Amino acid sequence: QVQLVESGGGLVQPGGSLRLSCAASGLSFSIYTMAWYRQAPGKQRELVAKITPGRRTNYADSVKGRFNISRDNAKNTVYLQMNDLTPEDTAVYSCNAISQSGMYKYWGQGTQVTVSS
């Protein structure tokens, strides 16, 4: 079965950095578009960043210039490097995999990121 396992969340001070990882198994990782979503309390889930099999990337306007998504197909892992964090980045961050057809979608369990002094 497909599993997406996130790691790297935690508590960080404003201005700090974190790197999230999402290790995938049970799917042909290299042909999936991978994405990071987040959901803050009382808010809808939003797309943070995504990376296609061809390594094209897209970012939410709120994180452009601060976050970087990357993938290592040899390790079946997608990363989210988050810099210059603010309290508004506090959320549960979830990894998502979507097939080229869009027919198959998978989610990780999420990892909490809290930005606070």
Steps between C-alpha positions, in 0.01 A plus 500: 500500500602860448648682795611860532682573823583858593767606744687812604226705658532666836518825689714779359542867578398769252769545240615144539513211255374146475529229239211262457545161339244264353610146432282311256461127449273274301482723191710592199622815665679653204184530291288665768454870557581561865364783705490648846176633643433663833202560719494747784236484775169636375627537145464302181781282377717681250762399248845612609720364222511228240758339276429305184685194375690738273590709807285799411400676819215720615463688826230680688557875486534508877810277497676606179860590566497330841412136430661257259361164392729232363493128432747214509366224281776263609374529858128530415496813709371854458625786713373839603765742616334778695693816582415827670202341670225714648217417741268499197680189378376305801297207371487128446701429186399201291666328209298414191567282199291517185535287191537646154138416418380648826322176574718397791555730797670418826554691822737478789388533859641850541762662719449797728700816445473764769671836467505682829731690728 
